[in-house]
Amino acid sequence: MRRLFLSLAFAALATFAVANPFVWPAGWTVTPPGEAEYGGTLSTGALSDPRTFQPVLQSETNEVTDMMQYATLLTQGPDSDEWIPYAAESFTVSDDGTVIDVVIRESLRWSDGEPITVEDYFASYILQTDPDTGSNKYDSWFLNDVQITMEITGERSMRFTFPSTDRLAFAGLAHFPVRDDILGEAYRTGGADAVNALWGTETDPSELVFDGPFMLSGFQPGERLIWVRNPYFGSWNVDEAGNELPFLDGMIHRIADGDAQLNLFLAGELDLFGPRNLDDIGVISVAIQNGDIDAEVIEGIGAAGSSQFIVFNWNLERDPFLQNVFRNVNFRQAMWHLVDREAIIELVYSGAAESMHTNVYLNSPFWVNEDVTTYDYDPERALELLARAGFSQRDGQGYLVDAEGRRISFTLATNAGNAQREQITQIFAEDAQAIGVDVTPTALDFSLLVDQLLSSGDDRPFEAILIGLTGGGRDWPFGDSVLTCGGFLHMFNTSGECITATETLIEQLVKQGRQTLDTDAAREIGFEIQELEAQMAPILYTVSPQVHTAFASRLAGEHPREIMAGAPVGTRQLPLTHIR
Amino acid sequence: MLPYIIRRFFHLIPTFLGATLLAFLISQLVPGDFVTQRALEPNVRQETIDRMRAQFGLDQPVLVQYVRWMGSLVQGDLGMSFSSNQPVMNVIRRPIQNSLYLVLFATILLWMMAIPLGVFSAVRQYTFGDQAVSAVSYFGLAIPNFFFAQVLVLGLFLFRGFTRETFGYSSLLFPVAGMTSNGWENFTPWHQFWDIMWHMIIPGFVIATASIAGFTRVLRGQMIEYLGSDFIRTARAKGLGNRSITYKHALRPAIIPFIAGIGALLPSLIGGAGLVEIVMAWPGITPRLLDAIQRQDIYVVLGFLVISSLLLMIGNLISDLLLAVADPRIRYG
């Protein structure tokens, strides 16, 4: 029950600390409480310009709107998947988990000193749930297509009502406020259009308000974002020694592509850099050794929050033979035995990757079923399984054929320009050719590949695709759209109907798991889903690349090594970061 | 001349329409659209994808989309950027301006390097110096810009290593990326100007070297031709000095084609300064255009293309007119 989702203990703790600021746990930083110093400016990189300064619109995260979406009611710390009250002072949950009452802290402040109120949270709810504002949070307000509702119940309290008991409910409480007197007022007078006309990137930064540790003071398109300390952030954010956060006076985002960021890091102009591969790490290590820069580089802090796999198309009406082959579990298991993960890790990633056996991203180890059936590289076993699928004879050219002399021949596509994926398809194709299965690797434009993958019906325009998924939360990493038969990301079969009994069973378990609030019980269901999927082998998981980090030695306050990871946890908390 | 200009102006209209139609059709041939990329996120519902398509008008037939876009274009509106939800003009103005700075600077640098080199090669024909200039300038022509920029950056790092070991000086000679220094917004205007100039040296040099070979070879040929002509012999017979003959009498006519080429400056903006801008993080056209292409933010891509084709056409017109001004033998009726 360690990770009991609706932890009463937290509610009790939060109620005890009446009107107090949020205390950033000492365990989230390597610097002991009281030892961090104030001052200094952090210089870091951003890959492209923010496209809007408006926190509701925003079809993707950007540095500016991130700083406006800070005061979420609940949050997940870097050391656990548990939801803890952040802008909320306390919260209570009804027995069936469908009603959550939240009280916000009294000390919450915007960067202009105005209090953050329940009206601000309500305005955010209204704006996000209007499809016309185009908020990317819109979908998170629906559980099984029924909307979550929010109402104000008091001066500092509000109530969220969920249509059903759902594990994903808490993610809905990572809800941030927007200024009711600016964005909310614009919506009331001019609707969604008026809101979307506000806060474009031309806006004078002094007109913007933030709830994060910094506020924007300048934007030079294509060059940099300049930030200064938000003086009011400390009114509701302190460290364990009682110091108001953040420690830094300011921050600069240099806008540059990966190579230019590396150059800037080597020139000592950036304090933080995320090495993309071992080549970057090599270059940085040499610079450190030569004394060019004073920095630290950490290789392989954890796995990336993404998956990478081969999927076969079960909807191939035009080619019944190949369709039957792809629907044959022996064939798919045989193919999984041909994925040489060790070779891929060594040849493609120079060792900086990890084997993946299930759909759960390796950066969520809590949910990964370590005892799942795995398919190690084993061509002999693959031949046995193919024989079981009816392919035991060979034709004149040495290819495996069935009783009627038909060989297995298919195209394995991946997105052009992704050198690593192209190499993986090559390695797989060579191993398949070696045992007599004709695989042609090919590279297609990313959009075309996605169009093919997401096409639906009984006859879809691809045979096999190597691609990856990213996104999703830490509460229940078994997405409806991916694992239920009607889901549009149910990539191997988008006919709309389950074809096998296992698909139906997985679908039931996914629904059951979402309704299970006890995290340990949900985890057991998750393990079962992974095992069922492994036995069915509709998707052959390959490897997940590792994430690396490098930072200037003057920068301190990073996560302790054991909780340091790639996104979404990250390598440091911005408010706790300081300069030595 | 005036009727000629007017006639040329009217010729621009069908060319412009054809260019935009072609650009629009090609942009539609690309599979997928702006919304496709969001579809790979497990949290996004199909309904949202469909709604976004409708919102952006991406569910309409291509011809309808073109007519709508053209309709707003004639009113001077380049459309809206999907990703930033603001007018395309706002998105592309700054990058075009920044690329213009860089291209102008590179052109001036090119002239400053190429004219003396061309003259030198012409007056010292077939000497070691002439051969060396050719070899180096062809090297500049052959090496890809983005690679050369990266090599120069590497050179800066190596040089820093050298100066630190030898003189204990560990700063870089030139900036390795960007257009301005941190704190630029607080500089005096004069200091701001110099800061940009300082950041332009490496990318500007890289761009200039690409054209130096062609420029010096043509200038060398022109100079050799004029130096051997009758009026130069007359000048020599009058007893004029070598310097005066070379720079006053031969260089002036030899340079005419290049003056006409000033008009071509605008079209050279088309590609911005190219991939150098990406390697050196110069906030110009190329990074923004590539980003828009990658996201399939088509109206931003088309916005750049429209402005580029306009600049191309106006640039060509200016070139022709300058030629007439510079060379008295040319007359337009």
Interface residues (C-beta under 8 A of the other chain):
Chain A: S43 S48 D49 R51 T52 Q54 L57 S59 E60 P131 D132 G134 N136 Y138 D139 S140 F142 D145 N196 G200 T201 E202 G218 Q220 P221 G222 E223 R224 I226 I252 R254 I255 A256 D257 D259 A260 Q261 N263 L264 L266 A267 E269 A287 N290 G291 D292 D445 F446 S447 L448 V450 D451 L454 I467 L469 T470 G471 G472 G473 G479 D480 S481 V482 F488 L489
Chain B: V30 P31 G32 D33 T36 Q37 R38 A39 L40 E41 P42 N43 V44 R45 Q46 T48 R51 M52 Q55 S81 S83 S84 N85 Q86 N90 R94 P95 N98 Q150 V153 F157 R160 G161 R164 S170 L172 P175 V176 A177 G178 M179 T180 N182 W184 E185 I278 V279 M280 A281 W282 P283 G284 P287 R288 D291 Q296
